[in-house]
Amino acid sequence: MSSKLVPKVRFKEFSGEWEEKRLGDIGELISGLTYSPDDVRDSGLLVLRSSNVQESKITLDDIVYVRTDIKGANLSKPNDILICVRNGSKALIGKNALIPNNMPLCTHGAFMTIFRSEISKFTYQLFQTNFYTKQVEADLGATINSINGNLLKKYIFYIPKPQEQQKIADTFSSLDNLIEVQTKKVELLKSHKKGLMQKLFPRDGAKVPEVRFKEFSGEWEEKPFELVFDRIPSKKYQITSKEYLKKGTYPVIDQGKQKIVGYSNEHIKVFKNDSVIVFGDHTRIFKYIDFNFIVGADGTQLIKTKQNFDNKFFYYQLLTKEIPNTGYNRHFKFIKDIIFKISPTPQEQQKIANTLSSLDNLIEAQTKKIELLKEHKKGLMQKMFVGDK
């Protein structure tokens, strides 16, 4: 059938056109709670806010409770869809998550809304489509950082019969569960790496690490920054253009979390070396780079260990250090005050670096699996939902 109200890919047992409906036709919006600091408690009624929506999932890392007898609280239910409708960051508007079973007693804040429906699991998947995102973006405009509830109820979606809704919801829920399992694997690997780093390097005041490879012995020594590192002037390798290429000869490195932010062909700006440690003076992020690159932003500091020291060994040691956030974007001064621990032999340095590097490779491989699953889901959505592109 060639109608525009039929998806490109469909389970063979289903036929017929999908039906156009407004969001308000398939469920209701439930407003959030306005509360004051006087209402906040150490325990009680949990208030779900935008920080509790991460990667389209509910997380409880950042929680606020209010008194249980507060007036105006609408209690959330399993399978409600929590939506951010107002926020200082425009990027968060429209972000949503399905409230799972076994949640504590909870409501939601005034900058959030709940969409409650008999077909919430299918609707939640509709909210993950480009079709939904484009409707949100059309409402926001240039300056508005909120979605009006009356406009939200007018959003248009295409809905199949209940049996097809269920099968589609089950299909994408299975993909979501697989992505969640893989994500937890990565989190466990990162946690294991963090714990191992703390044990492979001596604690403050100690002369040997808590965990050590059996072939090594002897006390570690201490050296200040200036006896371990050379500082490299990053301005010499920095390009002024912020319009990076999607593809090019040389990767562009800045101080953000992303390893490569773009590409450039400005060969006269290239930093050529076997390895270097990048530190973000604004972000407090460390990166180990072992390929030729160009520096792409202010605040990107470059340091390299002196001869006979293993660059990667000290990179991992730096990852164990807490760099306090002063808010002044001049955090490199804390690096210069660190006293570094040095194992007696280069072989031990290298083995520690190789062990942690192997964990990083495993984390990277698992992370790529997650990205491939997300891309697979995105592509499948564009084929299985009417109106998505």
Contacts in CASP RR format, 6 or more apart in sequence:
PFRMAT RR
TARGET T0000
AUTHOR 0000-0000-0000
METHOD contacts of the structure
MODEL  1
MSSKLVPKVRFKEFSGEWEEKRLGDIGELISGLTYSPDDVRDSGLLVLRS
SNVQESKITLDDIVYVRTDIKGANLSKPNDILICVRNGSKALIGKNALIP
NNMPLCTHGAFMTIFRSEISKFTYQLFQTNFYTKQVEADLGATINSINGN
LLKKYIFYIPKPQEQQKIADTFSSLDNLIEVQTKKVELLKSHKKGLMQKL
FPRDGAKVPEVRFKEFSGEWEEKPFELVFDRIPSKKYQITSKEYLKKGTY
PVIDQGKQKIVGYSNEHIKVFKNDSVIVFGDHTRIFKYIDFNFIVGADGT
QLIKTKQNFDNKFFYYQLLTKEIPNTGYNRHFKFIKDIIFKISPTPQEQQ
KIANTLSSLDNLIEAQTKKIELLKEHKKGLMQKMFVGDK
1 15 0 8 1.000
1 16 0 8 1.000
1 17 0 8 1.000
3 17 0 8 1.000
4 386 0 8 1.000
4 387 0 8 1.000
5 17 0 8 1.000
5 18 0 8 1.000
5 19 0 8 1.000
5 20 0 8 1.000
5 158 0 8 1.000
5 386 0 8 1.000
6 16 0 8 1.000
6 17 0 8 1.000
6 18 0 8 1.000
6 386 0 8 1.000
7 18 0 8 1.000
7 383 0 8 1.000
7 384 0 8 1.000
7 385 0 8 1.000
7 386 0 8 1.000
8 382 0 8 1.000
8 383 0 8 1.000
8 384 0 8 1.000
9 380 0 8 1.000
9 383 0 8 1.000
9 384 0 8 1.000
10 164 0 8 1.000
10 384 0 8 1.000
11 164 0 8 1.000
11 167 0 8 1.000
14 160 0 8 1.000
14 161 0 8 1.000
14 163 0 8 1.000
14 164 0 8 1.000
14 167 0 8 1.000
18 158 0 8 1.000
18 159 0 8 1.000
18 160 0 8 1.000
18 386 0 8 1.000
19 158 0 8 1.000
19 159 0 8 1.000
19 160 0 8 1.000
20 156 0 8 1.000
20 157 0 8 1.000
20 158 0 8 1.000
20 159 0 8 1.000
21 156 0 8 1.000
21 157 0 8 1.000
21 158 0 8 1.000
21 159 0 8 1.000
22 153 0 8 1.000
22 154 0 8 1.000
22 155 0 8 1.000
22 156 0 8 1.000
22 157 0 8 1.000
23 115 0 8 1.000
23 123 0 8 1.000
23 152 0 8 1.000
23 153 0 8 1.000
23 154 0 8 1.000
23 155 0 8 1.000
23 156 0 8 1.000
23 157 0 8 1.000
24 153 0 8 1.000
24 154 0 8 1.000
26 117 0 8 1.000
26 118 0 8 1.000
26 119 0 8 1.000
26 123 0 8 1.000
26 157 0 8 1.000
26 159 0 8 1.000
27 115 0 8 1.000
27 116 0 8 1.000
27 117 0 8 1.000
27 118 0 8 1.000
27 123 0 8 1.000
28 115 0 8 1.000
28 116 0 8 1.000
28 117 0 8 1.000
29 113 0 8 1.000
29 114 0 8 1.000
29 115 0 8 1.000
29 116 0 8 1.000
29 149 0 8 1.000
29 152 0 8 1.000
29 153 0 8 1.000
30 74 0 8 1.000
30 80 0 8 1.000
30 113 0 8 1.000
30 114 0 8 1.000
30 115 0 8 1.000
30 116 0 8 1.000
31 74 0 8 1.000
31 110 0 8 1.000
31 113 0 8 1.000
32 74 0 8 1.000
32 107 0 8 1.000
32 108 0 8 1.000
32 109 0 8 1.000
32 110 0 8 1.000
32 112 0 8 1.000
32 113 0 8 1.000
32 114 0 8 1.000
33 47 0 8 1.000
33 66 0 8 1.000
33 70 0 8 1.000
33 72 0 8 1.000
33 73 0 8 1.000
33 74 0 8 1.000
33 107 0 8 1.000
33 108 0 8 1.000
33 109 0 8 1.000
33 110 0 8 1.000
34 109 0 8 1.000
34 110 0 8 1.000
35 47 0 8 1.000
35 66 0 8 1.000
35 70 0 8 1.000
35 109 0 8 1.000
35 110 0 8 1.000
39 66 0 8 1.000
39 67 0 8 1.000
39 70 0 8 1.000
40 64 0 8 1.000
40 65 0 8 1.000
40 66 0 8 1.000
41 65 0 8 1.000
41 66 0 8 1.000
41 67 0 8 1.000
42 65 0 8 1.000
43 65 0 8 1.000
44 65 0 8 1.000
44 66 0 8 1.000
44 67 0 8 1.000
44 68 0 8 1.000
44 105 0 8 1.000
45 65 0 8 1.000
45 66 0 8 1.000
45 67 0 8 1.000
45 68 0 8 1.000
45 70 0 8 1.000
45 73 0 8 1.000
45 105 0 8 1.000
45 106 0 8 1.000
45 107 0 8 1.000
46 60 0 8 1.000
46 63 0 8 1.000
46 64 0 8 1.000
46 65 0 8 1.000
46 103 0 8 1.000
46 104 0 8 1.000
46 105 0 8 1.000
46 106 0 8 1.000
46 107 0 8 1.000
47 64 0 8 1.000
47 65 0 8 1.000
47 66 0 8 1.000
47 106 0 8 1.000
47 107 0 8 1.000
47 108 0 8 1.000
47 109 0 8 1.000
48 58 0 8 1.000
48 76 0 8 1.000
48 82 0 8 1.000
48 99 0 8 1.000
48 106 0 8 1.000
48 107 0 8 1.000
48 108 0 8 1.000
48 109 0 8 1.000
48 112 0 8 1.000
49 62 0 8 1.000
49 64 0 8 1.000
49 108 0 8 1.000
49 109 0 8 1.000
49 111 0 8 1.000
49 112 0 8 1.000
50 84 0 8 1.000
50 87 0 8 1.000
50 92 0 8 1.000
50 95 0 8 1.000
50 111 0 8 1.000
50 112 0 8 1.000
51 61 0 8 1.000
51 62 0 8 1.000
52 58 0 8 1.000
52 59 0 8 1.000
52 60 0 8 1.000
52 62 0 8 1.000
52 63 0 8 1.000
52 82 0 8 1.000
52 97 0 8 1.000
53 59 0 8 1.000
53 82 0 8 1.000
53 84 0 8 1.000
53 92 0 8 1.000
53 95 0 8 1.000
53 96 0 8 1.000
53 97 0 8 1.000
54 61 0 8 1.000
55 183 0 8 1.000
56 95 0 8 1.000
56 96 0 8 1.000
56 97 0 8 1.000
56 128 0 8 1.000
56 176 0 8 1.000
57 97 0 8 1.000
57 180 0 8 1.000
58 82 0 8 1.000
58 97 0 8 1.000
58 98 0 8 1.000
58 99 0 8 1.000
58 100 0 8 1.000
58 103 0 8 1.000
66 73 0 8 1.000
66 107 0 8 1.000
68 105 0 8 1.000
73 107 0 8 1.000
74 107 0 8 1.000
74 108 0 8 1.000
74 114 0 8 1.000
75 105 0 8 1.000
75 106 0 8 1.000
75 107 0 8 1.000
76 82 0 8 1.000
76 99 0 8 1.000
76 103 0 8 1.000
76 106 0 8 1.000
76 107 0 8 1.000
76 108 0 8 1.000
76 114 0 8 1.000
77 99 0 8 1.000
77 116 0 8 1.000
78 99 0 8 1.000
78 100 0 8 1.000
78 101 0 8 1.000
78 103 0 8 1.000
79 98 0 8 1.000
79 99 0 8 1.000
79 120 0 8 1.000
79 121 0 8 1.000
80 98 0 8 1.000
80 99 0 8 1.000
80 114 0 8 1.000
80 115 0 8 1.000
80 116 0 8 1.000
80 120 0 8 1.000
81 96 0 8 1.000
81 97 0 8 1.000
81 98 0 8 1.000
81 99 0 8 1.000
81 114 0 8 1.000
81 115 0 8 1.000
81 116 0 8 1.000
81 117 0 8 1.000
81 120 0 8 1.000
81 123 0 8 1.000
81 124 0 8 1.000
81 127 0 8 1.000
82 96 0 8 1.000
82 97 0 8 1.000
82 98 0 8 1.000
82 99 0 8 1.000
82 108 0 8 1.000
82 112 0 8 1.000
82 113 0 8 1.000
82 114 0 8 1.000
83 94 0 8 1.000
83 95 0 8 1.000
83 96 0 8 1.000
83 112 0 8 1.000
83 113 0 8 1.000
83 114 0 8 1.000
83 115 0 8 1.000
83 127 0 8 1.000
83 147 0 8 1.000
83 152 0 8 1.000
84 92 0 8 1.000
84 93 0 8 1.000
84 94 0 8 1.000
84 95 0 8 1.000
84 96 0 8 1.000
84 111 0 8 1.000
84 112 0 8 1.000
85 93 0 8 1.000
85 94 0 8 1.000
85 111 0 8 1.000
85 112 0 8 1.000
85 113 0 8 1.000
85 146 0 8 1.000
85 147 0 8 1.000
85 149 0 8 1.000
85 152 0 8 1.000
86 93 0 8 1.000
86 110 0 8 1.000
86 111 0 8 1.000
86 145 0 8 1.000
86 146 0 8 1.000
86 147 0 8 1.000
87 93 0 8 1.000
87 111 0 8 1.000
87 145 0 8 1.000
87 146 0 8 1.000
88 145 0 8 1.000
89 145 0 8 1.000
90 140 0 8 1.000
90 145 0 8 1.000
93 136 0 8 1.000
93 140 0 8 1.000
93 145 0 8 1.000
93 146 0 8 1.000
93 147 0 8 1.000
94 127 0 8 1.000
94 136 0 8 1.000
94 147 0 8 1.000
96 115 0 8 1.000
96 124 0 8 1.000
96 127 0 8 1.000
98 120 0 8 1.000
98 121 0 8 1.000
98 124 0 8 1.000
99 106 0 8 1.000
108 114 0 8 1.000
113 149 0 8 1.000
113 152 0 8 1.000
115 123 0 8 1.000
117 123 0 8 1.000
119 159 0 8 1.000
119 162 0 8 1.000
119 165 0 8 1.000
121 169 0 8 1.000
121 173 0 8 1.000
122 159 0 8 1.000
122 165 0 8 1.000
122 166 0 8 1.000
122 168 0 8 1.000
122 169 0 8 1.000
123 157 0 8 1.000
124 169 0 8 1.000
125 168 0 8 1.000
125 169 0 8 1.000
125 172 0 8 1.000
125 173 0 8 1.000
125 381 0 8 1.000
125 385 0 8 1.000
126 132 0 8 1.000
126 157 0 8 1.000
126 385 0 8 1.000
128 172 0 8 1.000
128 377 0 8 1.000
128 381 0 8 1.000
129 381 0 8 1.000
129 382 0 8 1.000
129 385 0 8 1.000
129 387 0 8 1.000
129 388 0 8 1.000
130 381 0 8 1.000
130 382 0 8 1.000
130 388 0 8 1.000
130 389 0 8 1.000
131 157 0 8 1.000
131 385 0 8 1.000
131 387 0 8 1.000
131 388 0 8 1.000
131 389 0 8 1.000
132 155 0 8 1.000
132 157 0 8 1.000
135 155 0 8 1.000
135 156 0 8 1.000
136 147 0 8 1.000
139 147 0 8 1.000
139 148 0 8 1.000
139 151 0 8 1.000
139 152 0 8 1.000
140 147 0 8 1.000
158 385 0 8 1.000
158 386 0 8 1.000
158 387 0 8 1.000
159 165 0 8 1.000
160 168 0 8 1.000
168 384 0 8 1.000
168 385 0 8 1.000
171 380 0 8 1.000
171 384 0 8 1.000
172 377 0 8 1.000
172 380 0 8 1.000
172 381 0 8 1.000
175 373 0 8 1.000
175 376 0 8 1.000
175 377 0 8 1.000
175 380 0 8 1.000
176 377 0 8 1.000
178 373 0 8 1.000
179 370 0 8 1.000
179 373 0 8 1.000
179 374 0 8 1.000
179 377 0 8 1.000
182 366 0 8 1.000
182 369 0 8 1.000
182 370 0 8 1.000
182 373 0 8 1.000
183 370 0 8 1.000
185 366 0 8 1.000
186 363 0 8 1.000
186 366 0 8 1.000
186 367 0 8 1.000
186 370 0 8 1.000
189 359 0 8 1.000
189 362 0 8 1.000
189 363 0 8 1.000
189 366 0 8 1.000
190 363 0 8 1.000
192 359 0 8 1.000
193 356 0 8 1.000
193 359 0 8 1.000
193 360 0 8 1.000
193 363 0 8 1.000
196 211 0 8 1.000
196 355 0 8 1.000
196 356 0 8 1.000
196 359 0 8 1.000
197 316 0 8 1.000
197 319 0 8 1.000
197 320 0 8 1.000
197 356 0 8 1.000
198 210 0 8 1.000
198 320 0 8 1.000
199 209 0 8 1.000
199 210 0 8 1.000
199 211 0 8 1.000
200 209 0 8 1.000
200 211 0 8 1.000
200 212 0 8 1.000
200 316 0 8 1.000
200 352 0 8 1.000
200 355 0 8 1.000
200 356 0 8 1.000
201 209 0 8 1.000
201 316 0 8 1.000
201 317 0 8 1.000
201 320 0 8 1.000
201 341 0 8 1.000
201 352 0 8 1.000
202 208 0 8 1.000
202 209 0 8 1.000
202 210 0 8 1.000
202 220 0 8 1.000
202 341 0 8 1.000
203 210 0 8 1.000
207 219 0 8 1.000
207 220 0 8 1.000
208 218 0 8 1.000
208 219 0 8 1.000
208 220 0 8 1.000
209 220 0 8 1.000
213 348 0 8 1.000
213 351 0 8 1.000
216 343 0 8 1.000
216 344 0 8 1.000
216 345 0 8 1.000
216 347 0 8 1.000
216 348 0 8 1.000
216 351 0 8 1.000
217 344 0 8 1.000
218 344 0 8 1.000
219 344 0 8 1.000
220 341 0 8 1.000
220 342 0 8 1.000
220 343 0 8 1.000
220 344 0 8 1.000
221 341 0 8 1.000
221 342 0 8 1.000
221 344 0 8 1.000
222 339 0 8 1.000
222 340 0 8 1.000
222 341 0 8 1.000
222 342 0 8 1.000
223 339 0 8 1.000
223 340 0 8 1.000
223 342 0 8 1.000
224 338 0 8 1.000
224 339 0 8 1.000
224 340 0 8 1.000
225 335 0 8 1.000
225 336 0 8 1.000
225 337 0 8 1.000
225 338 0 8 1.000
225 340 0 8 1.000
226 336 0 8 1.000
227 306 0 8 1.000
228 305 0 8 1.000
228 306 0 8 1.000
228 309 0 8 1.000
228 314 0 8 1.000
228 340 0 8 1.000
228 342 0 8 1.000
229 303 0 8 1.000
229 304 0 8 1.000
229 305 0 8 1.000
229 306 0 8 1.000
229 314 0 8 1.000
230 303 0 8 1.000
230 304 0 8 1.000
230 305 0 8 1.000
230 306 0 8 1.000
231 301 0 8 1.000
231 302 0 8 1.000
231 303 0 8 1.000
232 271 0 8 1.000
232 276 0 8 1.000
232 302 0 8 1.000
232 303 0 8 1.000
232 304 0 8 1.000
233 302 0 8 1.000
234 295 0 8 1.000
234 299 0 8 1.000
234 300 0 8 1.000
234 301 0 8 1.000
234 302 0 8 1.000
235 295 0 8 1.000
236 269 0 8 1.000
237 269 0 8 1.000
237 270 0 8 1.000
237 271 0 8 1.000
237 293 0 8 1.000
237 294 0 8 1.000
237 295 0 8 1.000
237 302 0 8 1.000
238 269 0 8 1.000
238 294 0 8 1.000
238 295 0 8 1.000
238 296 0 8 1.000
238 297 0 8 1.000
238 298 0 8 1.000
238 300 0 8 1.000
239 252 0 8 1.000
239 264 0 8 1.000
239 266 0 8 1.000
239 269 0 8 1.000
239 294 0 8 1.000
239 295 0 8 1.000
239 296 0 8 1.000
241 264 0 8 1.000
244 252 0 8 1.000
244 261 0 8 1.000
244 262 0 8 1.000
244 263 0 8 1.000
244 264 0 8 1.000
244 296 0 8 1.000
245 262 0 8 1.000
245 263 0 8 1.000
245 264 0 8 1.000
245 265 0 8 1.000
246 262 0 8 1.000
246 263 0 8 1.000
247 263 0 8 1.000
248 263 0 8 1.000
248 264 0 8 1.000
248 265 0 8 1.000
249 263 0 8 1.000
249 264 0 8 1.000
249 265 0 8 1.000
249 267 0 8 1.000
250 263 0 8 1.000
250 264 0 8 1.000
250 265 0 8 1.000
250 266 0 8 1.000
250 267 0 8 1.000
250 269 0 8 1.000
250 270 0 8 1.000
250 292 0 8 1.000
250 293 0 8 1.000
250 294 0 8 1.000
251 260 0 8 1.000
251 262 0 8 1.000
251 263 0 8 1.000
251 291 0 8 1.000
251 292 0 8 1.000
251 293 0 8 1.000
251 294 0 8 1.000
252 260 0 8 1.000
252 261 0 8 1.000
252 262 0 8 1.000
252 263 0 8 1.000
252 264 0 8 1.000
252 293 0 8 1.000
252 294 0 8 1.000
252 295 0 8 1.000
252 296 0 8 1.000
253 259 0 8 1.000
253 260 0 8 1.000
253 261 0 8 1.000
253 278 0 8 1.000
253 287 0 8 1.000
253 289 0 8 1.000
253 293 0 8 1.000
253 294 0 8 1.000
253 295 0 8 1.000
253 296 0 8 1.000
253 300 0 8 1.000
254 261 0 8 1.000
254 295 0 8 1.000
254 296 0 8 1.000
254 297 0 8 1.000
254 300 0 8 1.000
255 278 0 8 1.000
255 279 0 8 1.000
255 280 0 8 1.000
255 281 0 8 1.000
255 282 0 8 1.000
255 283 0 8 1.000
255 285 0 8 1.000
255 297 0 8 1.000
255 299 0 8 1.000
255 300 0 8 1.000
255 301 0 8 1.000
256 280 0 8 1.000
256 283 0 8 1.000
256 285 0 8 1.000
257 283 0 8 1.000
257 285 0 8 1.000
259 287 0 8 1.000
259 289 0 8 1.000
260 293 0 8 1.000
261 296 0 8 1.000
264 294 0 8 1.000
266 294 0 8 1.000
269 294 0 8 1.000
269 295 0 8 1.000
270 292 0 8 1.000
270 293 0 8 1.000
270 294 0 8 1.000
271 292 0 8 1.000
271 293 0 8 1.000
271 294 0 8 1.000
271 295 0 8 1.000
271 302 0 8 1.000
272 292 0 8 1.000
273 292 0 8 1.000
273 304 0 8 1.000
274 290 0 8 1.000
274 311 0 8 1.000
275 288 0 8 1.000
275 289 0 8 1.000
275 290 0 8 1.000
275 304 0 8 1.000
275 311 0 8 1.000
275 312 0 8 1.000
276 288 0 8 1.000
276 289 0 8 1.000
276 302 0 8 1.000
276 303 0 8 1.000
276 304 0 8 1.000
276 311 0 8 1.000
277 286 0 8 1.000
277 287 0 8 1.000
277 288 0 8 1.000
277 289 0 8 1.000
277 302 0 8 1.000
277 303 0 8 1.000
277 304 0 8 1.000
277 311 0 8 1.000
277 314 0 8 1.000
277 315 0 8 1.000
277 318 0 8 1.000
278 286 0 8 1.000
278 287 0 8 1.000
278 288 0 8 1.000
278 289 0 8 1.000
278 300 0 8 1.000
278 301 0 8 1.000
278 302 0 8 1.000
279 285 0 8 1.000
279 286 0 8 1.000
279 287 0 8 1.000
279 300 0 8 1.000
279 301 0 8 1.000
279 302 0 8 1.000
279 303 0 8 1.000
279 318 0 8 1.000
279 331 0 8 1.000
279 332 0 8 1.000
279 335 0 8 1.000
280 286 0 8 1.000
280 299 0 8 1.000
280 300 0 8 1.000
280 301 0 8 1.000
280 331 0 8 1.000
280 332 0 8 1.000
281 299 0 8 1.000
281 300 0 8 1.000
281 301 0 8 1.000
281 329 0 8 1.000
281 330 0 8 1.000
281 331 0 8 1.000
281 332 0 8 1.000
282 299 0 8 1.000
282 329 0 8 1.000
282 331 0 8 1.000
284 323 0 8 1.000
284 325 0 8 1.000
284 331 0 8 1.000
286 315 0 8 1.000
286 318 0 8 1.000
286 319 0 8 1.000
288 311 0 8 1.000
288 312 0 8 1.000
288 315 0 8 1.000
295 302 0 8 1.000
299 329 0 8 1.000
301 332 0 8 1.000
301 335 0 8 1.000
303 335 0 8 1.000
304 311 0 8 1.000
305 311 0 8 1.000
305 314 0 8 1.000
308 346 0 8 1.000
309 342 0 8 1.000
309 346 0 8 1.000
309 349 0 8 1.000
310 346 0 8 1.000
310 349 0 8 1.000
310 350 0 8 1.000
310 353 0 8 1.000
312 353 0 8 1.000
312 356 0 8 1.000
312 357 0 8 1.000
313 343 0 8 1.000
313 349 0 8 1.000
313 350 0 8 1.000
313 352 0 8 1.000
313 353 0 8 1.000
314 340 0 8 1.000
315 353 0 8 1.000
316 352 0 8 1.000
316 353 0 8 1.000
316 356 0 8 1.000
317 340 0 8 1.000
317 341 0 8 1.000
318 335 0 8 1.000
318 338 0 8 1.000
321 338 0 8 1.000
323 331 0 8 1.000
323 334 0 8 1.000
323 335 0 8 1.000
324 331 0 8 1.000
324 334 0 8 1.000
325 331 0 8 1.000
342 349 0 8 1.000
343 349 0 8 1.000
343 352 0 8 1.000
381 388 0 8 1.000
382 388 0 8 1.000
382 389 0 8 1.000
END
